[in-house]
Amino acid sequence: MTTHHRIDRADLYRLVWSEPLTRLAERYGLSDVGLRKVCVRHDIPLPPQGYRQQLAAGRTPKPVPLPKSKTGTMVEFTSPSPPLVRQPADDAFAPLIEREGRPENRIVVAAEPDDIHPVAKRILKALKAAKPDKYGAVVYEGQDPFRVRVPPGSVDRAVALIDAFVKALVGRRIEVRTGGQGSGGSGIMIADEPGRITIEEASQRQPHKSTEAEKALTRRYGYSSAPMYDFVPSGVMTIQIASAKYQDGVRSLWKDGRTRKVEACLNEVMVGLYLSARSTAETKRKAAIREQRAEEENSWRAALRSERANAQRQLDDLETQSLAWDKAQRMRAFIAAFEISARATAGVLSEEASLWVTENSRHADRIDPLTPTPVSPLDYDDRDLMPISPWQIKDD
């Protein structure tokens, strides 16, 4: 489906010179290359490079006058519908975001879930089997779109958060993809964009309190191998949308507060996933548009380069032929002067002088691009003049 546009040629000329071509093209659902082609087709001059910069600097460059029309006073063209540049897909995400604010859609975290989801069950099993790292935390970085790093005492809480969130995703018909290869192999799939969640409880560093055994070793040997610090749970759980990017401009981190725990923030996390997915999809869409426009622009510029090269070849050929013609004319003038001089000296043109005039007139004719001449010995190919060896002669 396409949209038909009809505009007065003089009006389009004024628009082209009054605002940037890219902005004007968007209004008509075209790329700037497409609108440029429309203008060229209807003999509408375009602002030269640097024209807008001169206006911004306070100068007043004069527009190129609009020439007489060869195609009529009206310009007609079509554009894709909807336009190439569209507004972000708020109409698709707005209802989903609005739904998260309704009380009946509140995500509730059960302290002891009865029927734990397989994803949460898999993470629970892995965390229970993991050994604490040097900071006293167990870590899950498996095939699911959840990364967990919490003290052993907070495993059940973290898994309860995951269980409630995964069940909410299933209820909203959002795919939780696990186990695949590549960047899109696992993720919370919203608008074909894989989201990922990190649940973490940081550890706090405290000076190490020596045990009685460590104190005894110190008294006996003068030193102890005990650590300088102990790491203890902070008690502050955080949920972060790990797949969100800074340029998305959306909130991506929630943590326990004095009066509000992260269990109460899961609907906000869901909204963050929607906004992040929309931002990523919009970024990709704009990148695809830029790539398409760059391809069109490069195609247009390639055509311009080809036209310029052809014109340059024509000019070079004209210059070469005109120089050859001028050279032939000078040769003929010299030959004529030679013939007059020879006749004046001897009264008649000698046979030798006549042969000289004939042969050199032929050379002048050969140089003249306007005079057809037979093949000259000067036209022989170098390859035909090279000496050959006996082994190059074929036997009879």
C-alpha positions as CSV (number, residue, x, y, z in Angstrom):
1,M,0.0,0.0,0.0
2,T,1.4,3.4,-1.0
3,T,0.4,7.1,-0.3
4,H,0.0,9.4,-3.3
5,H,1.3,13.0,-2.9
6,R,0.6,16.0,-5.2
7,I,2.2,19.4,-4.6
8,D,2.9,22.5,-6.6
9,R,6.5,22.5,-8.0
10,A,7.1,26.1,-6.7
11,D,5.8,25.1,-3.2
12,L,8.1,22.1,-3.1
13,Y,11.0,24.3,-4.1
14,R,10.3,26.7,-1.2
15,L,10.0,23.8,1.2
16,V,13.3,22.3,0.1
17,W,15.2,25.5,0.7
18,S,13.4,26.4,3.9
19,E,14.1,23.2,6.0
20,P,16.5,20.3,6.1
21,L,15.8,17.7,3.4
22,T,15.8,14.8,5.9
23,R,13.1,16.4,8.0
24,L,11.0,17.3,4.9
25,A,11.4,13.7,3.6
26,E,10.1,12.3,6.8
27,R,6.9,14.4,6.5
28,Y,6.2,12.7,3.1
29,G,7.3,9.2,4.3
30,L,10.4,9.2,2.1
31,S,14.1,8.9,2.6
32,D,16.1,12.0,1.9
33,V,17.5,10.2,-1.1
34,G,14.0,9.5,-2.4
35,L,13.0,13.1,-2.1
36,R,16.2,14.2,-3.8
37,K,15.4,12.0,-6.7
38,V,11.9,13.6,-6.9
39,C,13.5,17.1,-7.0
40,V,16.0,16.1,-9.7
41,R,13.3,14.5,-11.8
42,H,11.3,17.8,-11.7
43,D,14.4,20.1,-12.1
44,I,14.1,21.6,-8.6
45,P,17.5,22.8,-7.5
46,L,18.7,21.6,-4.1
47,P,20.7,23.5,-1.4
48,P,24.5,22.9,-1.8
49,Q,26.5,21.3,1.0
50,G,27.1,23.8,3.8
51,Y,24.0,25.9,3.0
52,R,22.4,25.3,6.5
53,Q,25.7,26.0,8.2
54,Q,25.9,29.4,6.5
55,L,22.4,30.2,7.6
56,A,23.2,29.2,11.2
57,A,26.3,31.5,11.1
58,G,24.1,34.5,10.2
59,R,25.0,34.6,6.5
60,T,22.3,34.9,3.8
61,P,23.4,32.7,0.8
62,K,21.0,33.2,-2.1
63,P,19.0,30.1,-3.2
64,V,19.5,28.8,-6.8
65,P,16.6,30.2,-8.8
66,L,13.9,27.8,-9.9
67,P,14.3,27.1,-13.6
68,K,11.4,26.8,-16.0
69,S,9.6,23.6,-15.8
70,K,10.0,20.8,-18.3
71,T,7.5,18.5,-16.5
72,G,4.7,20.8,-15.6
73,T,3.8,22.8,-12.6
74,M,2.6,20.0,-10.4
75,V,4.8,17.4,-8.8
76,E,3.3,13.9,-8.1
77,F,5.0,11.0,-6.3
78,T,4.2,8.1,-4.1
79,S,5.7,7.0,-0.7
80,P,5.4,3.8,1.4
81,S,2.6,3.7,3.8
82,P,3.0,4.0,6.8
83,P,6.0,6.4,6.5
84,L,9.5,5.1,6.8
85,V,10.0,6.9,10.1
86,R,7.4,6.0,12.7
87,Q,6.9,6.9,16.3
88,P,7.9,4.4,19.0
89,A,5.4,1.6,19.5
90,D,3.8,3.1,22.6
91,D,0.5,1.8,21.4
92,A,1.7,-1.8,21.8
93,F,3.4,-1.4,25.2
94,A,1.2,1.1,26.9
95,P,-1.6,-1.3,27.7
96,L,0.9,-3.8,29.1
97,I,2.5,-1.2,31.3
98,E,-0.9,0.1,32.5
99,R,-1.9,-3.4,33.5
100,E,1.0,-3.7,35.9
101,G,-0.5,-0.9,38.0
102,R,-3.8,-2.6,38.6
103,P,-4.2,-4.2,42.1
104,E,-5.5,-7.5,40.7
105,N,-2.3,-7.9,38.7
106,R,0.0,-7.5,41.7
107,I,2.8,-10.1,41.8
108,V,2.7,-11.7,45.2
109,V,5.7,-13.6,46.6
110,A,4.8,-16.7,48.6
111,A,7.1,-17.2,51.6
112,E,6.9,-21.0,51.1
113,P,5.5,-21.7,47.6
114,D,3.7,-25.0,47.3
115,D,4.2,-25.8,43.7
116,I,7.6,-24.3,42.8
117,H,8.2,-23.6,39.1
118,P,10.7,-25.9,37.3
119,V,13.0,-22.9,36.6
120,A,13.0,-21.9,40.3
121,K,13.5,-25.5,41.3
122,R,16.5,-25.9,39.1
123,I,18.1,-22.7,40.5
124,L,17.3,-23.8,44.1
125,K,19.0,-27.2,43.5
126,A,22.1,-25.5,42.0
127,L,22.4,-23.0,44.8
128,K,22.0,-25.6,47.5
129,A,24.8,-27.6,46.0
130,A,27.2,-24.6,45.4
131,K,30.0,-23.8,47.7
132,P,30.3,-20.3,49.1
133,D,32.9,-18.1,47.4
134,K,35.6,-16.1,49.3
135,Y,32.9,-13.5,50.1
136,G,30.6,-16.1,51.6
137,A,28.0,-16.1,48.7
138,V,26.7,-18.9,46.5
139,V,26.3,-18.1,42.8
140,Y,24.1,-19.4,40.0
141,E,25.0,-18.6,36.4
142,G,23.3,-21.3,34.5
143,Q,21.2,-21.7,31.5
144,D,18.2,-19.7,32.8
145,P,17.8,-15.9,32.4
146,F,18.4,-15.4,36.1
147,R,21.8,-14.8,37.8
148,V,21.8,-15.2,41.5
149,R,24.5,-14.3,44.1
150,V,23.3,-14.5,47.7
151,P,24.5,-15.8,51.1
152,P,23.4,-19.4,51.8
153,G,20.8,-18.1,54.3
154,S,19.1,-16.0,51.6
155,V,18.8,-18.8,49.0
156,D,15.1,-19.5,49.9
157,R,14.2,-15.9,49.6
158,A,15.9,-15.4,46.3
159,V,14.2,-18.6,44.9
160,A,10.8,-17.4,46.1
161,L,11.3,-14.2,44.2
162,I,12.2,-16.1,41.0
163,D,9.3,-18.5,41.5
164,A,6.8,-15.7,41.8
165,F,8.3,-13.7,38.9
166,V,8.4,-16.7,36.5
167,K,4.8,-17.6,37.3
168,A,3.8,-14.0,36.6
169,L,5.7,-14.2,33.2
170,V,3.8,-17.4,32.4
171,G,0.5,-15.8,33.3
172,R,1.3,-12.9,30.9
173,R,2.2,-15.4,28.2
174,I,5.8,-14.2,28.1
175,E,8.3,-16.9,27.1
176,V,11.1,-17.8,29.5
177,R,13.7,-19.2,27.2
178,T,16.4,-21.4,28.7
179,G,19.3,-23.6,27.5
180,G,19.8,-22.2,24.1
181,Q,23.1,-21.1,22.5
182,G,24.1,-17.5,21.6
183,S,22.9,-14.2,23.0
184,G,19.3,-15.0,22.3
185,G,19.5,-18.6,23.5
186,S,18.1,-17.7,26.9
187,G,16.1,-14.8,28.2
188,I,12.8,-13.3,29.1
189,M,11.4,-12.8,25.6
190,I,9.5,-9.5,25.2
191,A,9.2,-8.3,21.6
192,D,11.8,-10.8,20.6
193,E,14.3,-9.1,22.9
194,P,15.9,-11.4,25.6
195,G,15.8,-9.8,29.0
196,R,17.8,-11.1,32.0
197,I,17.5,-10.6,35.7
198,T,20.2,-10.5,38.5
199,I,19.2,-11.1,42.1
200,E,22.0,-10.3,44.5
201,E,22.6,-9.7,48.2
202,A,26.0,-8.0,48.7
203,S,28.3,-8.9,51.6
204,Q,29.6,-6.5,54.1
205,R,33.3,-6.4,55.2
206,Q,34.0,-6.4,58.9
207,P,37.3,-6.6,60.7
208,H,38.0,-10.2,61.6
209,K,37.5,-11.2,65.2
210,S,40.2,-13.8,66.1
211,T,39.1,-17.0,67.7
212,E,40.7,-18.4,70.8
213,A,42.6,-21.0,68.6
214,E,43.9,-18.2,66.4
215,K,45.0,-16.2,69.4
216,A,46.8,-19.2,70.8
217,L,48.6,-19.7,67.4
218,T,49.6,-16.1,67.5
219,R,51.0,-16.3,71.0
220,R,52.9,-19.5,70.1
221,Y,54.4,-18.5,66.7
222,G,54.1,-14.7,66.7
223,Y,51.7,-14.6,63.7
224,S,48.5,-16.1,62.5
225,S,47.1,-17.0,59.1
226,A,43.6,-15.7,60.0
227,P,42.0,-13.3,57.5
228,M,42.0,-9.6,58.1
229,Y,38.3,-9.3,57.3
230,D,35.1,-11.3,57.6
231,F,32.3,-11.0,55.0
232,V,28.8,-11.2,56.4
233,P,25.4,-10.8,54.7
234,S,24.3,-7.2,54.3
235,G,20.6,-8.2,54.5
236,V,19.8,-5.9,51.5
237,M,18.5,-7.8,48.5
238,T,18.7,-6.2,45.0
239,I,17.0,-7.0,41.7
240,Q,18.5,-5.7,38.5
241,I,17.5,-5.9,34.9
242,A,20.9,-7.0,33.7
243,S,20.0,-6.7,30.0
244,A,19.0,-3.1,30.3
245,K,21.4,-0.5,28.8
246,Y,22.2,2.9,30.0
247,Q,20.9,4.5,26.8
248,D,17.5,2.8,27.4
249,G,16.8,5.6,30.0
250,V,14.7,3.3,32.2
251,R,15.0,2.2,35.8
252,S,16.8,-1.1,36.1
253,L,17.7,-1.6,39.8
254,W,15.6,-2.1,42.9
255,K,16.7,-2.9,46.4
256,D,15.4,-3.4,49.9
257,G,14.5,-0.2,51.7
258,R,13.6,0.5,55.3
259,T,9.8,0.2,54.6
260,R,9.7,-1.5,51.3
261,K,11.3,-4.8,50.2
262,V,12.0,-5.9,46.7
263,E,9.1,-8.4,47.0
264,A,6.8,-5.4,46.5
265,C,8.7,-4.2,43.4
266,L,8.2,-7.1,41.0
267,N,5.5,-5.3,39.0
268,E,7.9,-2.4,38.5
269,V,10.6,-4.8,37.4
270,M,8.1,-6.1,34.8
271,V,7.5,-2.5,33.6
272,G,11.2,-2.1,33.4
273,L,11.5,-5.2,31.2
274,Y,8.8,-3.8,28.9
275,L,10.5,-0.4,28.6
276,S,13.9,-1.9,28.1
277,A,12.6,-4.3,25.4
278,R,10.8,-1.4,23.6
279,S,13.9,0.8,23.7
280,T,16.1,-2.0,22.3
281,A,13.6,-2.8,19.6
282,E,13.3,0.9,18.7
283,T,17.1,1.2,18.6
284,K,17.3,-1.8,16.2
285,R,14.5,-0.4,14.1
286,K,16.2,3.0,13.8
287,A,19.5,1.3,13.0
288,A,17.8,-0.7,10.2
289,I,16.3,2.5,8.8
290,R,19.8,4.2,8.9
291,E,21.3,1.2,7.2
292,Q,18.6,1.3,4.5
293,R,19.0,5.0,4.0
294,A,22.8,4.7,3.9
295,E,22.4,2.0,1.2
296,E,20.0,4.3,-0.8
297,E,22.3,7.2,-0.3
298,N,25.4,5.2,-1.4
299,S,23.5,3.9,-4.4
300,W,22.6,7.5,-5.3
301,R,26.2,8.7,-4.8
302,A,27.5,5.8,-6.8
303,A,25.2,6.9,-9.7
304,L,26.5,10.5,-9.3
305,R,30.1,9.2,-9.4
306,S,29.3,7.2,-12.5
307,E,27.8,10.3,-14.2
308,R,30.7,12.4,-13.2
309,A,33.2,9.8,-14.5
310,N,31.3,9.6,-17.8
311,A,31.3,13.3,-18.1
312,Q,35.0,13.5,-17.3
313,R,35.7,10.9,-19.9
314,Q,33.8,12.9,-22.5
315,L,35.6,16.0,-21.6
316,D,39.0,14.2,-21.7
317,D,38.1,12.7,-25.1
318,L,37.0,16.1,-26.4
319,E,40.2,17.7,-25.2
320,T,42.3,14.9,-26.7
321,Q,40.6,15.2,-30.0
322,S,40.7,19.0,-30.1
323,L,44.4,18.9,-29.4
324,A,44.9,16.3,-32.1
325,W,42.8,18.3,-34.6
326,D,44.8,21.5,-33.7
327,K,48.1,19.5,-34.1
328,A,46.9,18.2,-37.5
329,Q,46.0,21.7,-38.6
330,R,49.5,23.0,-37.7
331,M,51.1,20.1,-39.5
332,R,49.0,20.8,-42.7
333,A,50.0,24.5,-42.4
334,F,53.6,23.5,-42.2
335,I,53.3,21.1,-45.1
336,A,51.6,23.8,-47.2
337,A,54.4,26.2,-46.4
338,F,57.0,23.6,-47.2
339,E,55.4,22.9,-50.6
340,I,55.3,26.7,-51.4
341,S,58.9,27.0,-50.4
342,A,60.0,24.0,-52.5
343,R,58.1,25.3,-55.6
344,A,59.6,28.8,-55.1
345,T,63.1,27.3,-55.0
346,A,63.0,24.9,-57.9
347,G,60.1,26.3,-59.9
348,V,58.4,23.0,-59.8
349,L,57.8,20.4,-57.0
350,S,60.5,17.7,-57.2
351,E,59.6,14.1,-57.0
352,E,61.3,13.8,-53.6
353,A,59.5,16.9,-52.3
354,S,56.1,15.6,-53.7
355,L,56.6,12.2,-51.9
356,W,57.4,14.1,-48.7
357,V,54.3,16.2,-49.0
358,T,52.1,13.1,-49.7
359,E,53.5,11.0,-46.8
360,N,53.4,13.7,-44.3
361,S,49.9,14.8,-45.3
362,R,48.9,11.2,-44.6
363,H,50.5,11.5,-41.1
364,A,48.5,14.7,-40.5
365,D,45.3,13.0,-41.7
366,R,46.0,10.1,-39.3
367,I,46.2,12.5,-36.4
368,D,43.1,14.5,-37.4
369,P,40.1,12.9,-35.6
370,L,37.7,14.3,-38.3
371,T,39.5,12.7,-41.2
372,P,39.2,9.0,-41.9
373,T,42.5,7.5,-43.0
374,P,43.8,4.0,-43.9
375,V,46.0,2.1,-41.5
376,S,49.4,3.6,-41.0
377,P,52.7,1.8,-40.2
378,L,52.4,3.7,-37.0
379,D,49.3,1.7,-36.1
380,Y,51.1,-1.6,-36.1
381,D,50.9,-3.5,-32.8
382,D,54.2,-3.8,-30.8
383,R,53.5,-7.5,-30.4
384,D,53.5,-8.0,-34.2
385,L,56.9,-6.3,-34.5
386,M,58.7,-8.3,-31.8
387,P,61.4,-10.8,-33.1
388,I,60.5,-14.4,-32.5
389,S,62.5,-17.6,-31.9
390,P,62.5,-20.7,-34.1
391,W,60.8,-22.7,-31.4
392,Q,57.8,-20.3,-31.8
393,I,57.3,-21.5,-35.4
394,K,54.9,-24.3,-35.7
395,D,55.8,-27.3,-37.9
396,D,53.9,-27.9,-41.1
